[in-house]
Amino acid sequence: MPTRKALMGFTLIELLFTVVLLALLAGMASMSWSTLIGSSKHRQMINDLRLVFAVARSYATDKRGLTTVCPLSASQRCIDDWSLPIAVFTDKNNDKRPDNGKILRLFKPVPEKSTLYSRTAGRGYFQLAPDGMSRGTMGSLVACTSIPGSATQMSYVALNIGGRLRVLSDANGDGEIKLPWGPVLTCPTL
């Protein structure tokens, strides 16, 4: 025969303790989930940038012509606003505009709560020569992704002389990347 205590169920304190414990666990899971999603978006942005420059390098060597990578203004001229879609186009006359108005590929690599800004001395474009090598002065991009309840993820993306990207990331999460030659980069406030 069951005892009287077994028939009564949970006490108010036991029920309250269980609800508080479940709320804490749900809160921790939610923070971990948003960190995971933000981190995934940042990795995807870096992978998309790698794709942009790989496609541009491929077009440069395939078409045997100068290829430009940049965001375009409404008048189809390169501008230094990397929140806009990034265009890849042949630019044989080097006027920083698509030849015959033809854009080969258009990419939108910057997800929500992320920024991408250039370190191109205000030029806002990158160029690849017909041999696939970088043309003109070098430049780089800094990618930042704001993750709620966590540190901002940051990556430095540089185009080397060979026309390939090199990526450095903020490994310790302090919001800074110290470049091997001395400068320290930080993300702007998102």
N, C-alpha and C positions, 0 to 999 in steps of 0.2 A: 504494500500500500504506500503511495507517494506521501512524502511529508508535506506539511503545510507550507514550508519555505519554498519547495520545488514548484508548488502550484501558483505562487505569488508572482513569479517573473522577475524582471530586473528592478533594482531600486533606482530612484531618481539619480543618485550619485553615480551609479554604474552606467546608466544611460547617458548622462552628461559627459562623463569621462570618455565614453566611446565616441560620441559626436565630436568632441574637441580633438581627439586623436585622429579621426577621419578627416577633419578640416585641416589639420596640420599636414597630414600626408598628401592631401589634394593640393594644398598650396605649394608644397615642395615639388610635387610632380609637375604642376603648372609652370613654375619657374624653370625647371629643367627642360621642359618642352619648349618654352619660348627661347631659351638659350640655344637649344639644338636647332630650332628653325632659323634663328638669326645667323648662327654659324654656318648652316647649310647655304643660306642665301649669299653669304660673303664668298664662300668657296665657289658657288656657281658663278658669281660675278667675275672672279679671277679666271675661271675656266672659259667663260664667254670672251673675256679680253684676249686670252690665248688664241681662241678661235678667230677673232677679228684679225689679229696680226698674222696668223697662219694663212688665212684666206687671202689677205692682202699680199703676202709674200708669194703665194701661189699664183695670183693674178699677175704680179709684176714679172715673174719668170715666164709664165705661160704667154702673156700678151707681149712680152719683150718691150715693156714701156714703163715709164715712171708711174708709180701708183701712190696715191695719197690716202691717208686715213685721218678723218676729222669729223667733228659735228658740223653740220651746215646751217647757215642762216636761211631765212625765207628767200633771199636772193641767190641761194645756192653758192655761197662763198664760205670758206672755212672760218669758223669762229671758235673761241676758247671757252665754250660752255658745254662741258661733258655730261650735263644732265640730259642733253638732247640725244636723239639717236645718232649713232656713229656710222658714217658713210665710208665706203671703200669705192674708189673710182680711179680710172686711168686719167693721167694729167700730163700728157706728153708735152704741152706747151708751158707747164709749170706755173699756171695762173691760180692754182688752189681752187679750181672750179672743175666740176665733172666735164670731160670732153663730150661735146654734143649733148650736154645735159643728161648723160647716161650714168646712173649710179649702178655699180655692179652688185653691191650688197649693202643692206642697211641692217644695223644691229641695235638693240636696245638692252645693253647689259646691266644697267643700273636699277636694282630693285628698290622697292619702298624702304624708307629709313636708311638709305645708303647715299653716299656722295662719291663722286669721282672728280678729282681736279688734276690739272696738268702742271707739270714742271717743265714747260717748253719755252720759258722766257717770253710768254705772251703770244707765241706763234699759234699755239692751239692745233697743230697738225704734226703728223709724222709722214715721212715719205720713204718708199722702198724703190731702189734702182732696178733696172731690168735683170741684173744678176742676182737679185734677192737681198742684196746688202742694204743697210740703212743709208739713206742719202741725206746730206746736210748735217746740221748739228743734231746731236743726240737729245733725247728728252725722256721724260718719265711721267707716270701717272701715280697718284696716291688714291687708294680705294679705302673707304671707311664705311663700316656698317654699325649702326647703333643697335645694341641689344638690350631691351628693358631688363633691369635688375642685374646687369652684367657689364663688364668693361666693353668699350667700343673695339671692334675688330678692325685691324688696320693692315694694309699691305702696300708695299712699294713695288711698282711694276715698271721696269726699265727696258727700253729697246736697245739692244747692243749693236755694235757696228756690223755684225753678221746678219742682222735683220731678225733676230730671235729675242724673245722676252726672257727676262730674268726677274724672279719674284722674291722679295724679302718680306717676311711677316713679323708682326709684333708677337714674338714667342712668349714673352713673360706677361703680357696683358697690361703693361703700364701706360699704354697710350702713346708710346714713342718708339720710333725706329731709328737707331743710330747707324748711319751709313758707314761703310768701311773707311772712307776718307775723311770722316769727322762730323759732317752736319747731322743734326738731330731733327727728324720730321715728326710732326704731330697732326692729328686730325682737327679740322675746325669744329666748333661746337655744332652738333647736328640738331 
